[in-house]
Amino acid sequence: PCWPCLPCSPLEPTGSPQNYAANAGNTFRQVATELANELVAQLTQEHTREVTAMYQEVLVLRSELQRVAELMQGYMQRERQLHEMMDQLTNTYQEATSHFHAAHSQFNDHAKTTTMSHQQQRQALVDPMRDTEMELQRINALLAQQPIPPENSMGFPAMPRSQRPVQPVASRSGLQSPFSSRQLNV
């Protein structure tokens, strides 16, 4: 029986045992639903935060890889120039030694031996250059693929223009850096 000055609490039976069981079941369902909704909201926020962080990391790594590809391309061009200069110097040296052959046959034999040694050393330097070319092609292939942004249905903002992927190195003309000297603090 209820006291006249106090309202009935939901935990006190106010009628039949079936009413009490139904009220207890409804209370449990309501509390469980609220807790489940709160858990799902927290998991969704955590998932969104993790996916956004991973996507930002992918963008940072791609930009770093782009800078590495540009450096490697500059290295390749300098190496080609050095090899061309080495070829020209070797050819000039071989011509000079052939002119001295008539007067200095002994000197000529020694010079040919030296030239062959230099030629072998120069040929040994060609393999690392090929490896570097293959690595540059592999990096360009990676950069040609667009990153997969997360779905906007999960509450992600659209990707800003400043974070859109950059073009691969091979598609650019010239060797100009995409960074101004002010950005590089030069």
Disulfide bonds with the S-S distance in Angstrom:
Cys2-Cys8 2.16
